[in-house]
């Protein structure tokens, strides 16, 4: 089973030196999206761009997910 590495960048780069064995790129894409979900739960600085680069064991980037949120000045927050 191939190993995929999920390198996170949010102004700093956090390389994944361990990786995860997954059946294929489709599963690696889903894992990257799930990782985003986990990371943004505790995000305090929303005015930034995050990236997760998914690479194979040779270090070749296979796909990159980019998440960019910008708060709009004067926006009204809704109460949940």
Secondary structure as the mmCIF struct_conf table of DSSP 4:
data_model
#
loop_
_struct_conf.conf_type_id
_struct_conf.id
_struct_conf.beg_label_comp_id
_struct_conf.beg_label_asym_id
_struct_conf.beg_label_seq_id
_struct_conf.end_label_comp_id
_struct_conf.end_label_asym_id
_struct_conf.end_label_seq_id
STRN STRN1 UNK A 3 UNK A 9
BEND BEND1 UNK A 10 UNK A 12
STRN STRN2 UNK A 13 UNK A 14
BEND BEND2 UNK A 17 UNK A 18
STRN STRN3 UNK A 20 UNK A 21
BEND BEND3 UNK A 23 UNK A 24
HELX_RH_AL_P HELX_RH_AL_P1 UNK A 25 UNK A 40
TURN_TY1_P TURN_TY1_P1 UNK A 41 UNK A 42
BEND BEND4 UNK A 47 UNK A 47
STRN STRN4 UNK A 48 UNK A 55
TURN_TY1_P TURN_TY1_P2 UNK A 57 UNK A 58
STRN STRN5 UNK A 61 UNK A 69
HELX_LH_PP_P HELX_LH_PP_P1 UNK A 71 UNK A 72
TURN_TY1_P TURN_TY1_P3 UNK A 73 UNK A 74
HELX_LH_PP_P HELX_LH_PP_P2 UNK A 75 UNK A 79
#
